Amino acid sequence: MAIKNILVAYNGLPGSEAALHGAVAMQQHYDTHLTGLFAHGGSSLSHQIKPWMPQMVKDAIMQVAEQSHSEIREKFDSICANVPTEKLHWIDSGGPVHRTVAAYARLYDITVLGMHEAATEYGQSHIEIYPDRITFDSGRPVIIFPSKYRDGRFGKKTVVAWDGGRAASRALADAIRFLEPQDPVEIVSVGRSPFSGSLPGIDVGLILQRHDLNVTLTELPRDKRSIADTLVDHCQATGANLLVMGAYEHSPLREGLLGGVTRDIAMRANIPVLMSH
């Protein structure tokens, strides 16, 4: 099925700017509709308004908040200057940020996000987004862009992190729509063979070959590095520009307490990452 609708969560921070540049490149390549979503949960500046304040002070505070929102929209329009107006959309939505983004994401073919970063300016903490949480809550595929990524369309060389689990299988199925026959795809397993656990008569390599993809399979050694570091280092060493992986094969609570691949990758990968849960 063709990709027709892309959602990008845009808040004006550097990560979301990288995500928007990536989303525009995807829009140009697939000729899709592109929707920018600004989910802000109500400005923290507006929370400073007290009943006893003079009306002119209240108005001044709200003017500052609204000006910030207008600047974000202007930056969005500037980056999207080459997107046809009939295929460009903008949604400004209050409410809890993560709940809002996840709810919208369920309606789109793919959601594009920037890696999490803390807002540096006072009054912006209400617009921060944790992309791994959106992946878990939406049940839809997301692509996460690092803040300095400006390399055009991703996918020229794709690494798929494979352990045979449910989440990895879901991510691979979602990624197939973005993979093209001329682009190399490497199935990578850490500390085990990609064929480990294969069912008789079929394996992940054969399935992808039937999609006319250029597939190789690699087993990476399990060493003192974390799995996340092993994957990131391998992507950099092989020139990959997209990593595909399942998100939260273990529960978010367990990963939050003990650490885990999903959160580590979502916080520090240096190439775009397609995640699904």
C-alpha positions in Angstrom: 0.0 0.0 0.0 1.4 3.4 -1.0 2.3 6.0 1.6 -0.2 8.8 1.5 -0.2 10.6 4.8 2.9 11.7 6.9 2.6 13.3 10.3 5.5 15.3 11.7 5.4 16.5 15.3 6.9 20.0 15.1 7.8 22.2 18.1 10.6 24.4 16.7 13.4 22.7 18.7 16.4 21.5 16.7 15.4 17.8 16.8 12.0 18.6 15.3 13.6 20.8 12.7 15.7 17.9 11.5 12.5 15.8 11.6 10.7 18.3 9.5 13.5 18.4 6.9 13.3 14.6 6.8 9.5 14.7 6.5 9.7 17.2 3.6 12.2 14.9 1.8 9.8 12.0 2.3 6.9 14.1 1.0 8.9 15.0 -2.1 9.9 11.4 -2.8 6.5 9.8 -2.2 4.3 12.8 -3.2 2.2 12.5 0.0 0.2 14.7 2.2 2.3 16.2 5.0 0.7 17.4 8.3 2.6 19.4 10.9 1.3 18.9 14.4 2.2 21.4 17.1 1.1 19.8 20.4 1.9 22.1 23.3 -0.4 21.3 26.3 -0.9 24.9 27.1 2.0 27.3 27.6 3.7 27.2 30.9 3.7 31.0 30.7 -0.1 31.0 30.8 0.1 29.1 34.1 1.8 32.1 35.6 -1.4 34.1 35.2 -3.1 34.7 38.6 -6.6 36.0 39.3 -5.3 39.0 41.1 -3.2 40.2 38.2 -4.3 43.4 36.3 -5.8 42.5 32.9 -3.0 44.3 31.1 -0.5 42.0 32.7 -2.5 38.9 31.8 -2.7 40.2 28.2 1.0 40.8 28.0 1.8 37.2 29.2 -0.6 35.7 26.7 0.8 37.9 23.9 4.3 36.4 24.6 3.0 32.9 24.6 1.0 33.4 21.3 4.0 35.1 19.7 6.1 32.0 20.4 3.4 29.8 18.8 3.3 32.1 15.7 7.1 31.9 15.3 6.9 28.1 15.4 4.3 28.2 12.6 6.4 30.6 10.6 9.5 28.3 10.8 7.4 25.4 9.8 6.1 27.2 6.7 9.6 28.3 5.8 11.0 24.8 5.8 8.0 23.5 3.9 8.2 26.2 1.2 8.5 23.6 -1.6 5.6 21.4 -0.5 2.5 22.0 -2.6 -0.1 24.0 -0.6 -2.8 21.4 -1.3 -0.7 18.7 0.4 0.5 20.7 3.4 -1.5 20.9 6.6 -1.1 22.4 10.0 -2.7 21.4 13.3 -2.3 23.4 16.5 -3.5 21.3 19.4 -3.5 21.8 23.2 -3.9 18.9 25.7 -1.2 16.6 27.1 1.6 16.5 24.5 2.4 12.8 24.4 -1.3 11.7 24.5 -2.1 14.2 21.7 0.8 13.2 19.4 0.1 9.5 20.0 -3.6 9.9 19.2 -2.9 11.7 15.9 -0.2 9.2 15.0 -2.7 6.4 15.0 -4.3 7.9 11.9 -1.2 8.3 9.8 1.0 6.0 7.7 4.1 7.2 9.5 4.9 9.8 12.2 8.2 11.7 12.0 9.8 12.9 15.2 13.0 14.5 16.4 15.1 12.9 19.1 14.2 14.2 22.6 16.0 17.3 23.7 15.4 19.5 26.7 14.1 22.9 25.9 16.7 25.5 26.6 14.5 28.5 27.0 12.2 29.2 29.9 8.6 28.4 29.2 9.2 25.7 26.6 9.2 22.5 28.7 5.6 21.9 27.8 6.5 21.2 24.2 9.2 18.5 24.7 8.5 15.1 23.1 9.9 11.7 24.1 9.7 9.7 20.8 10.0 6.3 22.4 6.9 7.0 24.3 5.0 8.0 21.2 6.1 4.7 19.6 4.8 2.7 22.5 1.5 4.6 22.9 0.5 5.0 19.3 1.0 1.5 18.1 2.2 3.0 14.7 5.6 3.2 13.1 7.7 6.3 13.8 10.9 7.6 12.3 13.2 9.5 14.7 15.7 12.0 13.4 18.8 13.2 15.3 19.0 17.0 15.6 21.9 17.6 13.2 20.8 15.2 10.5 20.5 16.9 7.1 21.3 14.1 4.7 18.2 14.1 2.6 16.2 10.9 2.1 17.1 8.1 4.3 17.3 4.4 3.4 20.2 4.2 0.9 21.7 1.6 3.3 19.4 0.1 6.0 20.3 -1.9 9.0 17.6 -4.0 10.6 18.1 -5.0 14.2 16.7 -8.5 14.3 16.1 -10.9 17.3 13.1 -12.7 16.0 10.7 -11.1 18.5 7.3 -9.6 18.1 8.5 -6.0 18.1 11.3 -6.6 15.6 8.9 -8.4 13.3 6.4 -5.5 13.4 9.2 -3.0 12.7 10.4 -5.0 9.7 6.9 -5.3 8.3 6.5 -1.5 8.6 9.9 -0.8 7.1 9.3 -2.9 3.9 7.1 0.0 2.6 10.1 2.3 2.6 12.8 -0.1 1.3 13.6 -0.1 -2.4 15.3 -2.9 -4.5 18.4 -0.9 -5.3 19.1 -0.1 -1.7 21.1 -2.6 0.4 19.4 -4.0 3.6 21.5 -5.7 6.3 19.8 -7.9 8.9 21.9 -7.7 12.1 21.6 -9.7 15.3 23.8 -9.1 18.3 25.2 -12.2 20.0 23.2 -14.6 17.9 22.7 -15.7 14.3 20.0 -13.9 12.4 18.8 -17.5 11.6 18.5 -18.4 15.2 15.0 -19.6 16.0 14.0 -19.7 12.3 11.1 -21.9 11.4 11.7 -24.9 9.1 11.6 -23.9 5.5 11.6 -20.1 5.9 13.8 -17.4 7.4 13.9 -13.6 7.5 16.5 -13.3 4.7 14.4 -15.4 2.3 11.3 -13.3 3.1 13.1 -10.1 2.3 14.6 -11.6 -0.9 11.1 -12.3 -2.1 10.4 -8.6 -1.9 13.3 -8.2 -4.4 15.5 -6.6 -1.7 19.3 -6.7 -1.7 19.8 -8.6 1.6 22.8 -9.6 3.7 22.8 -11.1 7.2 25.3 -10.3 9.9 26.0 -11.6 13.4 27.7 -9.0 15.7 29.6 -10.3 18.7 28.2 -9.5 22.2 31.0 -7.7 24.0 31.3 -5.2 26.9 29.4 -2.5 24.9 25.7 -2.2 25.3 23.5 -3.5 22.5 22.6 0.1 21.6 26.3 1.1 21.3 27.0 -2.0 19.2 24.2 -1.1 16.8 25.1 2.6 16.6 28.8 1.8 16.0 28.0 -0.8 13.3 25.7 1.6 11.5 28.4 4.3 11.5 31.1 1.8 10.4 29.0 0.5 7.5 27.7 3.8 6.3 24.1 3.0 7.1 21.6 5.9 7.1 18.5 4.1 8.5 18.2 1.8 11.5 15.1 -0.3 11.8 14.2 -1.8 15.2 11.4 -3.0 17.4 10.6 -0.8 20.4 10.0 -2.1 23.9 10.1 -5.9 23.5 10.4 -5.6 27.3 8.0 -3.3 29.2 8.8 0.5 29.4 8.9 0.2 33.2 11.5 -2.5 33.1 13.6 -0.5 30.5 13.2 2.6 32.6 14.5 0.9 35.7 17.2 -1.3 34.2 18.0 0.5 31.0 17.2 -0.8 27.6 18.0 -0.6 23.9 14.8 1.3 22.9 15.5 4.3 25.1 19.2 4.3 24.5 18.8 4.3 20.7 16.0 6.9 20.9 18.2 9.3 22.9 21.5 9.1 21.0 21.5 7.4 17.6 23.2 9.5 15.0 21.1 8.4 12.0 17.3 8.2 11.5 15.6 5.3 13.3 12.4 3.6 12.3 10.7 2.1 15.4 7.6 0.1 15.9 6.0 -1.5 18.9 
